[in-house]
């Protein structure tokens, strides 16, 4: 797709604060789950490429959107 659009993929990075199982479910089934009705989606732009440790000691894995549950 980047090649088709002139070589600029225009990637954006973000964080998903969730457990590994939650991230795997989203990667497999997408964000169309009925569970989404009780969640707030917060979009945040980030240039970071790797996961980091939060104050609570929870590792956050990369994903396109940041979900606040």
mmCIF file as Biopython writes it, N, C-alpha, C and O atoms, coordinates in Angstrom:
data_model
#
loop_
_atom_site.group_PDB
_atom_site.id
_atom_site.type_symbol
_atom_site.label_atom_id
_atom_site.label_alt_id
_atom_site.label_comp_id
_atom_site.label_asym_id
_atom_site.label_entity_id
_atom_site.label_seq_id
_atom_site.pdbx_PDB_ins_code
_atom_site.Cartn_x
_atom_site.Cartn_y
_atom_site.Cartn_z
_atom_site.occupancy
_atom_site.B_iso_or_equiv
_atom_site.auth_seq_id
_atom_site.auth_asym_id
_atom_site.pdbx_PDB_model_num
ATOM 1   N N  . UNK A ? 1  ? 0.822   -1.175  0.000  1.0 0.0 1  A 1 
ATOM 2   C CA . UNK A ? 1  ? 0.000   0.000   0.000  1.0 0.0 1  A 1 
ATOM 3   C C  . UNK A ? 1  ? 0.876   1.252   0.000  1.0 0.0 1  A 1 
ATOM 4   O O  . UNK A ? 1  ? 0.561   2.227   -0.683 1.0 0.0 1  A 1 
ATOM 5   N N  . UNK A ? 2  ? 1.971   1.233   0.760  1.0 0.0 2  A 1 
ATOM 6   C CA . UNK A ? 2  ? 2.858   2.394   0.785  1.0 0.0 2  A 1 
ATOM 7   C C  . UNK A ? 2  ? 3.453   2.641   -0.595 1.0 0.0 2  A 1 
ATOM 8   O O  . UNK A ? 2  ? 3.561   3.784   -1.039 1.0 0.0 2  A 1 
ATOM 9   N N  . UNK A ? 3  ? 3.834   1.572   -1.263 1.0 0.0 3  A 1 
ATOM 10  C CA . UNK A ? 3  ? 4.389   1.704   -2.603 1.0 0.0 3  A 1 
ATOM 11  C C  . UNK A ? 3  ? 3.354   2.293   -3.552 1.0 0.0 3  A 1 
ATOM 12  O O  . UNK A ? 3  ? 3.682   3.143   -4.379 1.0 0.0 3  A 1 
ATOM 13  N N  . UNK A ? 4  ? 2.128   1.854   -3.442 1.0 0.0 4  A 1 
ATOM 14  C CA . UNK A ? 4  ? 1.045   2.338   -4.298 1.0 0.0 4  A 1 
ATOM 15  C C  . UNK A ? 4  ? 0.787   3.829   -4.076 1.0 0.0 4  A 1 
ATOM 16  O O  . UNK A ? 4  ? 0.407   4.535   -5.010 1.0 0.0 4  A 1 
ATOM 17  N N  . UNK A ? 5  ? 0.989   4.315   -2.844 1.0 0.0 5  A 1 
ATOM 18  C CA . UNK A ? 5  ? 0.715   5.709   -2.505 1.0 0.0 5  A 1 
ATOM 19  C C  . UNK A ? 5  ? 1.966   6.582   -2.483 1.0 0.0 5  A 1 
ATOM 20  O O  . UNK A ? 5  ? 1.999   7.591   -1.779 1.0 0.0 5  A 1 
ATOM 21  N N  . UNK A ? 6  ? 2.967   6.218   -3.224 1.0 0.0 6  A 1 
ATOM 22  C CA . UNK A ? 6  ? 4.154   7.054   -3.335 1.0 0.0 6  A 1 
ATOM 23  C C  . UNK A ? 6  ? 5.227   6.790   -2.292 1.0 0.0 6  A 1 
ATOM 24  O O  . UNK A ? 6  ? 6.144   7.599   -2.152 1.0 0.0 6  A 1 
ATOM 25  N N  . UNK A ? 7  ? 5.147   5.689   -1.555 1.0 0.0 7  A 1 
ATOM 26  C CA . UNK A ? 7  ? 6.196   5.318   -0.620 1.0 0.0 7  A 1 
ATOM 27  C C  . UNK A ? 7  ? 6.058   5.852   0.790  1.0 0.0 7  A 1 
ATOM 28  O O  . UNK A ? 7  ? 6.900   5.536   1.630  1.0 0.0 7  A 1 
ATOM 29  N N  . UNK A ? 8  ? 5.039   6.646   1.098  1.0 0.0 8  A 1 
ATOM 30  C CA . UNK A ? 8  ? 4.859   7.179   2.450  1.0 0.0 8  A 1 
ATOM 31  C C  . UNK A ? 8  ? 3.705   6.463   3.129  1.0 0.0 8  A 1 
ATOM 32  O O  . UNK A ? 8  ? 2.547   6.776   2.851  1.0 0.0 8  A 1 
ATOM 33  N N  . UNK A ? 9  ? 3.990   5.496   4.027  1.0 0.0 9  A 1 
ATOM 34  C CA . UNK A ? 9  ? 2.908   4.744   4.658  1.0 0.0 9  A 1 
ATOM 35  C C  . UNK A ? 9  ? 2.129   5.552   5.688  1.0 0.0 9  A 1 
ATOM 36  O O  . UNK A ? 9  ? 1.019   5.161   6.050  1.0 0.0 9  A 1 
ATOM 37  N N  . UNK A ? 10 ? 2.681   6.681   6.179  1.0 0.0 10 A 1 
ATOM 38  C CA . UNK A ? 10 ? 2.004   7.557   7.134  1.0 0.0 10 A 1 
ATOM 39  C C  . UNK A ? 10 ? 1.520   6.784   8.361  1.0 0.0 10 A 1 
ATOM 40  O O  . UNK A ? 10 ? 0.357   6.895   8.747  1.0 0.0 10 A 1 
ATOM 41  N N  . UNK A ? 11 ? 2.410   6.004   8.969  1.0 0.0 11 A 1 
ATOM 42  C CA . UNK A ? 11 ? 2.066   5.215   10.153 1.0 0.0 11 A 1 
ATOM 43  C C  . UNK A ? 11 ? 1.832   6.116   11.350 1.0 0.0 11 A 1 
ATOM 44  O O  . UNK A ? 11 ? 2.499   7.138   11.512 1.0 0.0 11 A 1 
ATOM 45  N N  . UNK A ? 12 ? 0.891   5.735   12.175 1.0 0.0 12 A 1 
ATOM 46  C CA . UNK A ? 12 ? 0.648   6.372   13.470 1.0 0.0 12 A 1 
ATOM 47  C C  . UNK A ? 12 ? 0.727   5.277   14.521 1.0 0.0 12 A 1 
ATOM 48  O O  . UNK A ? 12 ? 0.261   4.161   14.291 1.0 0.0 12 A 1 
ATOM 49  N N  . UNK A ? 13 ? 1.299   5.579   15.647 1.0 0.0 13 A 1 
ATOM 50  C CA . UNK A ? 13 ? 1.436   4.603   16.717 1.0 0.0 13 A 1 
ATOM 51  C C  . UNK A ? 13 ? 0.606   5.036   17.910 1.0 0.0 13 A 1 
ATOM 52  O O  . UNK A ? 13 ? 0.406   6.229   18.138 1.0 0.0 13 A 1 
ATOM 53  N N  . UNK A ? 14 ? 0.128   4.071   18.665 1.0 0.0 14 A 1 
ATOM 54  C CA . UNK A ? 14 ? -0.659  4.359   19.859 1.0 0.0 14 A 1 
ATOM 55  C C  . UNK A ? 14 ? -0.503  3.222   20.847 1.0 0.0 14 A 1 
ATOM 56  O O  . UNK A ? 14 ? 0.305   2.316   20.643 1.0 0.0 14 A 1 
ATOM 57  N N  . UNK A ? 15 ? -1.275  3.272   21.911 1.0 0.0 15 A 1 
ATOM 58  C CA . UNK A ? 15 ? -1.170  2.270   22.963 1.0 0.0 15 A 1 
ATOM 59  C C  . UNK A ? 15 ? -2.530  1.715   23.302 1.0 0.0 15 A 1 
ATOM 60  O O  . UNK A ? 15 ? -3.529  2.433   23.269 1.0 0.0 15 A 1 
ATOM 61  N N  . UNK A ? 16 ? -2.571  0.446   23.626 1.0 0.0 16 A 1 
ATOM 62  C CA . UNK A ? 16 ? -3.792  -0.183  24.133 1.0 0.0 16 A 1 
ATOM 63  C C  . UNK A ? 16 ? -3.486  -0.690  25.534 1.0 0.0 16 A 1 
ATOM 64  O O  . UNK A ? 16 ? -2.625  -1.551  25.710 1.0 0.0 16 A 1 
ATOM 65  N N  . UNK A ? 17 ? -4.176  -0.169  26.518 1.0 0.0 17 A 1 
ATOM 66  C CA . UNK A ? 17 ? -3.956  -0.593  27.904 1.0 0.0 17 A 1 
ATOM 67  C C  . UNK A ? 17 ? -4.851  -1.781  28.191 1.0 0.0 17 A 1 
ATOM 68  O O  . UNK A ? 17 ? -6.007  -1.613  28.580 1.0 0.0 17 A 1 
ATOM 69  N N  . UNK A ? 18 ? -4.330  -2.965  28.006 1.0 0.0 18 A 1 
ATOM 70  C CA . UNK A ? 18 ? -5.126  -4.161  28.226 1.0 0.0 18 A 1 
ATOM 71  C C  . UNK A ? 18 ? -4.244  -5.363  28.445 1.0 0.0 18 A 1 
ATOM 72  O O  . UNK A ? 18 ? -3.024  -5.304  28.292 1.0 0.0 18 A 1 
ATOM 73  N N  . UNK A ? 19 ? -4.878  -6.443  28.803 1.0 0.0 19 A 1 
ATOM 74  C CA . UNK A ? 19 ? -4.158  -7.691  28.996 1.0 0.0 19 A 1 
ATOM 75  C C  . UNK A ? 19 ? -3.891  -8.348  27.647 1.0 0.0 19 A 1 
ATOM 76  O O  . UNK A ? 19 ? -4.558  -8.049  26.657 1.0 0.0 19 A 1 
ATOM 77  N N  . UNK A ? 20 ? -2.923  -9.232  27.618 1.0 0.0 20 A 1 
ATOM 78  C CA . UNK A ? 20 ? -2.535  -9.903  26.374 1.0 0.0 20 A 1 
ATOM 79  C C  . UNK A ? 20 ? -3.729  -10.569 25.694 1.0 0.0 20 A 1 
ATOM 80  O O  . UNK A ? 20 ? -3.869  -10.489 24.473 1.0 0.0 20 A 1 
ATOM 81  N N  . UNK A ? 21 ? -4.589  -11.224 26.472 1.0 0.0 21 A 1 
ATOM 82  C CA . UNK A ? 21 ? -5.756  -11.909 25.909 1.0 0.0 21 A 1 
ATOM 83  C C  . UNK A ? 21 ? -6.707  -10.919 25.228 1.0 0.0 21 A 1 
ATOM 84  O O  . UNK A ? 21 ? -7.281  -11.225 24.183 1.0 0.0 21 A 1 
ATOM 85  N N  . UNK A ? 22 ? -6.870  -9.734  25.822 1.0 0.0 22 A 1 
ATOM 86  C CA . UNK A ? 22 ? -7.731  -8.713  25.224 1.0 0.0 22 A 1 
ATOM 87  C C  . UNK A ? 22 ? -7.168  -8.242  23.890 1.0 0.0 22 A 1 
ATOM 88  O O  . UNK A ? 22 ? -7.907  -8.080  22.919 1.0 0.0 22 A 1 
ATOM 89  N N  . UNK A ? 23 ? -5.864  -8.024  23.848 1.0 0.0 23 A 1 
ATOM 90  C CA . UNK A ? 23 ? -5.224  -7.571  22.614 1.0 0.0 23 A 1 
ATOM 91  C C  . UNK A ? 23 ? -5.335  -8.642  21.538 1.0 0.0 23 A 1 
ATOM 92  O O  . UNK A ? 23 ? -5.616  -8.328  20.381 1.0 0.0 23 A 1 
ATOM 93  N N  . UNK A ? 24 ? -5.116  -9.915  21.908 1.0 0.0 24 A 1 
ATOM 94  C CA . UNK A ? 24 ? -5.234  -11.006 20.939 1.0 0.0 24 A 1 
ATOM 95  C C  . UNK A ? 24 ? -6.652  -11.086 20.380 1.0 0.0 24 A 1 
ATOM 96  O O  . UNK A ? 24 ? -6.833  -11.329 19.187 1.0 0.0 24 A 1 
ATOM 97  N N  . UNK A ? 25 ? -7.660  -10.882 21.232 1.0 0.0 25 A 1 
ATOM 98  C CA . UNK A ? 25 ? -9.057  -10.922 20.780 1.0 0.0 25 A 1 
ATOM 99  C C  . UNK A ? 25 ? -9.344  -9.783  19.795 1.0 0.0 25 A 1 
ATOM 100 O O  . UNK A ? 25 ? -10.038 -9.983  18.798 1.0 0.0 25 A 1 
ATOM 101 N N  . UNK A ? 26 ? -8.811  -8.593  20.076 1.0 0.0 26 A 1 
ATOM 102 C CA . UNK A ? 26 ? -9.022  -7.458  19.179 1.0 0.0 26 A 1 
ATOM 103 C C  . UNK A ? 26 ? -8.326  -7.691  17.846 1.0 0.0 26 A 1 
ATOM 104 O O  . UNK A ? 26 ? -8.885  -7.391  16.791 1.0 0.0 26 A 1 
ATOM 105 N N  . UNK A ? 27 ? -7.099  -8.228  17.889 1.0 0.0 27 A 1 
ATOM 106 C CA . UNK A ? 27 ? -6.379  -8.511  16.642 1.0 0.0 27 A 1 
ATOM 107 C C  . UNK A ? 27 ? -7.125  -9.555  15.821 1.0 0.0 27 A 1 
ATOM 108 O O  . UNK A ? 27 ? -7.171  -9.461  14.595 1.0 0.0 27 A 1 
ATOM 109 N N  . UNK A ? 28 ? -7.707  -10.546 16.483 1.0 0.0 28 A 1 
ATOM 110 C CA . UNK A ? 28 ? -8.427  -11.609 15.791 1.0 0.0 28 A 1 
ATOM 111 C C  . UNK A ? 28 ? -9.785  -11.165 15.275 1.0 0.0 28 A 1 
ATOM 112 O O  . UNK A ? 28 ? -10.124 -11.424 14.120 1.0 0.0 28 A 1 
ATOM 113 N N  . UNK A ? 29 ? -10.569 -10.497 16.121 1.0 0.0 29 A 1 
ATOM 114 C CA . UNK A ? 29 ? -11.959 -10.180 15.781 1.0 0.0 29 A 1 
ATOM 115 C C  . UNK A ? 29 ? -12.223 -8.700  15.503 1.0 0.0 29 A 1 
ATOM 116 O O  . UNK A ? 29 ? -13.301 -8.351  15.022 1.0 0.0 29 A 1 
ATOM 117 N N  . UNK A ? 30 ? -11.265 -7.830  15.794 1.0 0.0 30 A 1 
ATOM 118 C CA . UNK A ? 30 ? -11.464 -6.397  15.577 1.0 0.0 30 A 1 
ATOM 119 C C  . UNK A ? 30 ? -12.177 -5.731  16.743 1.0 0.0 30 A 1 
ATOM 120 O O  . UNK A ? 30 ? -12.384 -6.341  17.793 1.0 0.0 30 A 1 
ATOM 121 N N  . UNK A ? 31 ? -12.548 -4.476  16.545 1.0 0.0 31 A 1 
ATOM 122 C CA . UNK A ? 31 ? -13.190 -3.679  17.588 1.0 0.0 31 A 1 
ATOM 123 C C  . UNK A ? 31 ? -14.707 -3.729  17.500 1.0 0.0 31 A 1 
ATOM 124 O O  . UNK A ? 31 ? -15.365 -2.869  18.086 1.0 0.0 31 A 1 
ATOM 125 N N  . UNK A ? 32 ? -15.292 -4.685  16.803 1.0 0.0 32 A 1 
ATOM 126 C CA . UNK A ? 32 ? -16.743 -4.724  16.610 1.0 0.0 32 A 1 
ATOM 127 C C  . UNK A ? 32 ? -17.460 -5.564  17.658 1.0 0.0 32 A 1 
ATOM 128 O O  . UNK A ? 32 ? -18.635 -5.891  17.487 1.0 0.0 32 A 1 
ATOM 129 N N  . UNK A ? 33 ? -16.779 -5.915  18.730 1.0 0.0 33 A 1 
ATOM 130 C CA . UNK A ? 33 ? -17.373 -6.743  19.776 1.0 0.0 33 A 1 
ATOM 131 C C  . UNK A ? 33 ? -18.464 -5.994  20.534 1.0 0.0 33 A 1 
ATOM 132 O O  . UNK A ? 33 ? -18.409 -4.770  20.651 1.0 0.0 33 A 1 
ATOM 133 N N  . UNK A ? 34 ? -19.451 -6.718  21.045 1.0 0.0 34 A 1 
ATOM 134 C CA . UNK A ? 34 ? -20.522 -6.099  21.824 1.0 0.0 34 A 1 
ATOM 135 C C  . UNK A ? 34 ? -20.003 -5.531  23.138 1.0 0.0 34 A 1 
ATOM 136 O O  . UNK A ? 34 ? -20.674 -4.711  23.764 1.0 0.0 34 A 1 
ATOM 137 N N  . UNK A ? 35 ? -18.812 -5.959  23.565 1.0 0.0 35 A 1 
ATOM 138 C CA . UNK A ? 35 ? -18.217 -5.425  24.789 1.0 0.0 35 A 1 
ATOM 139 C C  . UNK A ? 35 ? -17.881 -3.945  24.657 1.0 0.0 35 A 1 
ATOM 140 O O  . UNK A ? 35 ? -17.756 -3.251  25.666 1.0 0.0 35 A 1 
ATOM 141 N N  . UNK A ? 36 ? -17.736 -3.463  23.453 1.0 0.0 36 A 1 
ATOM 142 C CA . UNK A ? 36 ? -17.343 -2.081  23.227 1.0 0.0 36 A 1 
ATOM 143 C C  . UNK A ? 36 ? -18.391 -1.085  23.708 1.0 0.0 36 A 1 
ATOM 144 O O  . UNK A ? 36 ? -18.074 0.094   23.867 1.0 0.0 36 A 1 
ATOM 145 N N  . UNK A ? 37 ? -19.601 -1.509  23.940 1.0 0.0 37 A 1 
ATOM 146 C CA . UNK A ? 37 ? -20.654 -0.590  24.377 1.0 0.0 37 A 1 
ATOM 147 C C  . UNK A ? 37 ? -20.339 0.049   25.719 1.0 0.0 37 A 1 
ATOM 148 O O  . UNK A ? 37 ? -20.795 1.158   25.998 1.0 0.0 37 A 1 
ATOM 149 N N  . UNK A ? 38 ? -19.567 -0.632  26.551 1.0 0.0 38 A 1 
ATOM 150 C CA . UNK A ? 38 ? -19.271 -0.109  27.880 1.0 0.0 38 A 1 
ATOM 151 C C  . UNK A ? 38 ? -17.875 0.509   27.975 1.0 0.0 38 A 1 
ATOM 152 O O  . UNK A ? 38 ? -17.395 0.770   29.078 1.0 0.0 38 A 1 
ATOM 153 N N  . UNK A ? 39 ? -17.224 0.745   26.851 1.0 0.0 39 A 1 
ATOM 154 C CA . UNK A ? 39 ? -15.875 1.295   26.863 1.0 0.0 39 A 1 
ATOM 155 C C  . UNK A ? 39 ? -15.850 2.698   26.281 1.0 0.0 39 A 1 
ATOM 156 O O  . UNK A ? 39 ? -16.692 3.068   25.462 1.0 0.0 39 A 1 
ATOM 157 N N  . UNK A ? 40 ? -14.870 3.466   26.722 1.0 0.0 40 A 1 
ATOM 158 C CA . UNK A ? 40 ? -14.623 4.773   26.141 1.0 0.0 40 A 1 
ATOM 159 C C  . UNK A ? 40 ? -13.368 4.655   25.280 1.0 0.0 40 A 1 
ATOM 160 O O  . UNK A ? 40 ? -12.360 4.112   25.735 1.0 0.0 40 A 1 
ATOM 161 N N  . UNK A ? 41 ? -13.412 5.143   24.071 1.0 0.0 41 A 1 
ATOM 162 C CA . UNK A ? 41 ? -12.239 5.094   23.200 1.0 0.0 41 A 1 
ATOM 163 C C  . UNK A ? 41 ? -11.587 6.465   23.203 1.0 0.0 41 A 1 
ATOM 164 O O  . UNK A ? 41 ? -12.228 7.473   22.908 1.0 0.0 41 A 1 
ATOM 165 N N  . UNK A ? 42 ? -10.306 6.490   23.541 1.0 0.0 42 A 1 
ATOM 166 C CA . UNK A ? 42 ? -9.547  7.735   23.558 1.0 0.0 42 A 1 
ATOM 167 C C  . UNK A ? 42 ? -8.438  7.595   22.521 1.0 0.0 42 A 1 
ATOM 168 O O  . UNK A ? 42 ? -7.590  6.712   22.648 1.0 0.0 42 A 1 
ATOM 169 N N  . UNK A ? 43 ? -8.427  8.434   21.514 1.0 0.0 43 A 1 
ATOM 170 C CA . UNK A ? 43 ? -7.409  8.383   20.476 1.0 0.0 43 A 1 
ATOM 171 C C  . UNK A ? 43 ? -6.238  9.256   20.893 1.0 0.0 43 A 1 
ATOM 172 O O  . UNK A ? 43 ? -6.412  10.417  21.262 1.0 0.0 43 A 1 
ATOM 173 N N  . UNK A ? 44 ? -5.048  8.686   20.831 1.0 0.0 44 A 1 
ATOM 174 C CA . UNK A ? 44 ? -3.850  9.420   21.206 1.0 0.0 44 A 1 
ATOM 175 C C  . UNK A ? 44 ? -2.772  9.156   20.171 1.0 0.0 44 A 1 
ATOM 176 O O  . UNK A ? 44 ? -2.533  8.006   19.805 1.0 0.0 44 A 1 
ATOM 177 N N  . UNK A ? 45 ? -2.130  10.190  19.702 1.0 0.0 45 A 1 
ATOM 178 C CA . UNK A ? 45 ? -1.045  10.031  18.753 1.0 0.0 45 A 1 
ATOM 179 C C  . UNK A ? 45 ? 0.268   9.902   19.518 1.0 0.0 45 A 1 
ATOM 180 O O  . UNK A ? 45 ? 0.490   10.595  20.511 1.0 0.0 45 A 1 
ATOM 181 N N  . UNK A ? 46 ? 1.127   9.018   19.053 1.0 0.0 46 A 1 
ATOM 182 C CA . UNK A ? 46 ? 2.399   8.786   19.728 1.0 0.0 46 A 1 
ATOM 183 C C  . UNK A ? 46 ? 3.457   8.411   18.704 1.0 0.0 46 A 1 
ATOM 184 O O  . UNK A ? 46 ? 3.168   7.721   17.726 1.0 0.0 46 A 1 
ATOM 185 N N  . UNK A ? 47 ? 4.684   8.867   18.932 1.0 0.0 47 A 1 
ATOM 186 C CA . UNK A ? 47 ? 5.797   8.501   18.059 1.0 0.0 47 A 1 
ATOM 187 C C  . UNK A ? 47 ? 6.614   7.349   18.634 1.0 0.0 47 A 1 
ATOM 188 O O  . UNK A ? 47 ? 7.590   6.919   18.020 1.0 0.0 47 A 1 
ATOM 189 N N  . UNK A ? 48 ? 6.230   6.850   19.797 1.0 0.0 48 A 1 
ATOM 190 C CA . UNK A ? 48 ? 6.960   5.759   20.433 1.0 0.0 48 A 1 
ATOM 191 C C  . UNK A ? 48 ? 6.723   4.454   19.674 1.0 0.0 48 A 1 
ATOM 192 O O  . UNK A ? 48 ? 5.612   4.186   19.217 1.0 0.0 48 A 1 
ATOM 193 N N  . UNK A ? 49 ? 7.765   3.655   19.547 1.0 0.0 49 A 1 
ATOM 194 C CA . UNK A ? 49 ? 7.671   2.396   18.813 1.0 0.0 49 A 1 
ATOM 195 C C  . UNK A ? 49 ? 7.625   1.175   19.722 1.0 0.0 49 A 1 
ATOM 196 O O  . UNK A ? 49 ? 7.340   0.075   19.249 1.0 0.0 49 A 1 
ATOM 197 N N  . UNK A ? 50 ? 7.894   1.338   21.008 1.0 0.0 50 A 1 
ATOM 198 C CA . UNK A ? 50 ? 7.963   0.174   21.885 1.0 0.0 50 A 1 
ATOM 199 C C  . UNK A ? 50 ? 7.033   0.319   23.079 1.0 0.0 50 A 1 
ATOM 200 O O  . UNK A ? 50 ? 6.533   1.406   23.370 1.0 0.0 50 A 1 
ATOM 201 N N  . UNK A ? 51 ? 6.813   -0.793  23.762 1.0 0.0 51 A 1 
ATOM 202 C CA . UNK A ? 51 ? 5.963   -0.794  24.953 1.0 0.0 51 A 1 
ATOM 203 C C  . UNK A ? 51 ? 6.715   -0.146  26.110 1.0 0.0 51 A 1 
ATOM 204 O O  . UNK A ? 51 ? 7.941   -0.040  26.082 1.0 0.0 51 A 1 
ATOM 205 N N  . UNK A ? 52 ? 5.979   0.281   27.119 1.0 0.0 52 A 1 
ATOM 206 C CA . UNK A ? 52 ? 6.609   0.873   28.290 1.0 0.0 52 A 1 
ATOM 207 C C  . UNK A ? 52 ? 5.903   0.407   29.555 1.0 0.0 52 A 1 
ATOM 208 O O  . UNK A ? 52 ? 4.821   -0.178  29.492 1.0 0.0 52 A 1 
ATOM 209 N N  . UNK A ? 53 ? 6.514   0.666   30.689 1.0 0.0 53 A 1 
ATOM 210 C CA . UNK A ? 53 ? 5.975   0.262   31.986 1.0 0.0 53 A 1 
ATOM 211 C C  . UNK A ? 53 ? 5.192   1.434   32.584 1.0 0.0 53 A 1 
ATOM 212 O O  . UNK A ? 53 ? 5.721   2.542   32.677 1.0 0.0 53 A 1 
ATOM 213 N N  . UNK A ? 54 ? 3.947   1.206   32.988 1.0 0.0 54 A 1 
ATOM 214 C CA . UNK A ? 54 ? 3.138   2.258   33.599 1.0 0.0 54 A 1 
ATOM 215 C C  . UNK A ? 54 ? 3.418   2.335   35.094 1.0 0.0 54 A 1 
ATOM 216 O O  . UNK A ? 54 ? 4.153   1.509   35.635 1.0 0.0 54 A 1 
ATOM 217 N N  . UNK A ? 55 ? 2.832   3.330   35.762 1.0 0.0 55 A 1 
ATOM 218 C CA . UNK A ? 55 ? 3.001   3.486   37.205 1.0 0.0 55 A 1 
ATOM 219 C C  . UNK A ? 55 ? 2.476   2.275   37.961 1.0 0.0 55 A 1 
ATOM 220 O O  . UNK A ? 55 ? 2.971   1.961   39.044 1.0 0.0 55 A 1 
ATOM 221 N N  . UNK A ? 56 ? 1.477   1.587   37.405 1.0 0.0 56 A 1 
ATOM 222 C CA . UNK A ? 56 ? 0.898   0.419   38.054 1.0 0.0 56 A 1 
ATOM 223 C C  . UNK A ? 56 ? 1.694   -0.850  37.784 1.0 0.0 56 A 1 
ATOM 224 O O  . UNK A ? 56 ? 1.363   -1.915  38.305 1.0 0.0 56 A 1 
ATOM 225 N N  . UNK A ? 57 ? 2.751   -0.743  36.966 1.0 0.0 57 A 1 
ATOM 226 C CA . UNK A ? 57 ? 3.555   -1.909  36.653 1.0 0.0 57 A 1 
ATOM 227 C C  . UNK A ? 57 ? 2.979   -2.750  35.530 1.0 0.0 57 A 1 
ATOM 228 O O  . UNK A ? 57 ? 3.410   -3.885  35.326 1.0 0.0 57 A 1 
ATOM 229 N N  . UNK A ? 58 ? 2.017   -2.217  34.801 1.0 0.0 58 A 1 
ATOM 230 C CA . UNK A ? 58 ? 1.376   -2.951  33.708 1.0 0.0 58 A 1 
ATOM 231 C C  . UNK A ? 58 ? 2.090   -2.598  32.410 1.0 0.0 58 A 1 
ATOM 232 O O  . UNK A ? 58 ? 2.264   -1.423  32.084 1.0 0.0 58 A 1 
ATOM 233 N N  . UNK A ? 59 ? 2.500   -3.619  31.678 1.0 0.0 59 A 1 
ATOM 234 C CA . UNK A ? 59 ? 3.102   -3.353  30.368 1.0 0.0 59 A 1 
ATOM 235 C C  . UNK A ? 59 ? 2.003   -3.084  29.368 1.0 0.0 59 A 1 
ATOM 236 O O  . UNK A ? 59 ? 0.956   -3.731  29.391 1.0 0.0 59 A 1 
ATOM 237 N N  . UNK A ? 60 ? 2.241   -2.139  28.502 1.0 0.0 60 A 1 
ATOM 238 C CA . UNK A ? 60 ? 1.254   -1.785  27.492 1.0 0.0 60 A 1 
ATOM 239 C C  . UNK A ? 60 ? 1.812   -2.180  26.132 1.0 0.0 60 A 1 
ATOM 240 O O  . UNK A ? 60 ? 2.961   -1.874  25.816 1.0 0.0 60 A 1 
ATOM 241 N N  . UNK A ? 61 ? 1.007   -2.854  25.336 1.0 0.0 61 A 1 
ATOM 242 C CA . UNK A ? 61 ? 1.429   -3.297  24.014 1.0 0.0 61 A 1 
ATOM 243 C C  . UNK A ? 61 ? 0.875   -2.353  22.962 1.0 0.0 61 A 1 
ATOM 244 O O  . UNK A ? 61 ? -0.177  -1.743  23.153 1.0 0.0 61 A 1 
ATOM 245 N N  . UNK A ? 62 ? 1.589   -2.238  21.852 1.0 0.0 62 A 1 
ATOM 246 C CA . UNK A ? 62 ? 1.182   -1.300  20.821 1.0 0.0 62 A 1 
ATOM 247 C C  . UNK A ? 62 ? -0.081  -1.747  20.115 1.0 0.0 62 A 1 
ATOM 248 O O  . UNK A ? 62 ? -0.324  -2.940  19.933 1.0 0.0 62 A 1 
ATOM 249 N N  . UNK A ? 63 ? -0.858  -0.797  19.732 1.0 0.0 63 A 1 
ATOM 250 C CA . UNK A ? 63 ? -2.092  -1.011  18.996 1.0 0.0 63 A 1 
ATOM 251 C C  . UNK A ? 63 ? -2.429  0.327   18.355 1.0 0.0 63 A 1 
ATOM 252 O O  . UNK A ? 63 ? -1.823  1.342   18.699 1.0 0.0 63 A 1 
ATOM 253 N N  . UNK A ? 64 ? -3.371  0.348   17.443 1.0 0.0 64 A 1 
ATOM 254 C CA . UNK A ? 64 ? -3.672  1.588   16.743 1.0 0.0 64 A 1 
ATOM 255 C C  . UNK A ? 64 ? -4.412  2.592   17.609 1.0 0.0 64 A 1 
ATOM 256 O O  . UNK A ? 64 ? -4.251  3.795   17.406 1.0 0.0 64 A 1 
ATOM 257 N N  . UNK A ? 65 ? -5.213  2.150   18.559 1.0 0.0 65 A 1 
ATOM 258 C CA . UNK A ? 65 ? -6.012  3.043   19.393 1.0 0.0 65 A 1 
ATOM 259 C C  . UNK A ? 65 ? -5.745  2.786   20.862 1.0 0.0 65 A 1 
ATOM 260 O O  . UNK A ? 65 ? -5.375  1.676   21.247 1.0 0.0 65 A 1 
ATOM 261 N N  . UNK A ? 66 ? -5.931  3.794   21.674 1.0 0.0 66 A 1 
ATOM 262 C CA . UNK A ? 66 ? -5.805  3.656   23.121 1.0 0.0 66 A 1 
ATOM 263 C C  . UNK A ? 66 ? -7.209  3.584   23.697 1.0 0.0 66 A 1 
ATOM 264 O O  . UNK A ? 66 ? -7.988  4.523   23.533 1.0 0.0 66 A 1 
ATOM 265 N N  . UNK A ? 67 ? -7.545  2.497   24.364 1.0 0.0 67 A 1 
ATOM 266 C CA . UNK A ? 67 ? -8.878  2.324   24.943 1.0 0.0 67 A 1 
ATOM 267 C C  . UNK A ? 67 ? -8.804  2.528   26.440 1.0 0.0 67 A 1 
ATOM 268 O O  . UNK A ? 67 ? -7.969  1.922   27.112 1.0 0.0 67 A 1 
ATOM 269 N N  . UNK A ? 68 ? -9.660  3.364   26.962 1.0 0.0 68 A 1 
ATOM 270 C CA . UNK A ? 68 ? -9.755  3.552   28.412 1.0 0.0 68 A 1 
ATOM 271 C C  . UNK A ? 68 ? -10.972 2.783   28.891 1.0 0.0 68 A 1 
ATOM 272 O O  . UNK A ? 68 ? -12.101 3.112   28.526 1.0 0.0 68 A 1 
ATOM 273 N N  . UNK A ? 69 ? -10.752 1.770   29.700 1.0 0.0 69 A 1 
ATOM 274 C CA . UNK A ? 69 ? -11.856 0.926   30.165 1.0 0.0 69 A 1 
ATOM 275 C C  . UNK A ? 69 ? -12.321 1.418   31.519 1.0 0.0 69 A 1 
ATOM 276 O O  . UNK A ? 69 ? -13.246 0.850   32.099 1.0 0.0 69 A 1 
#
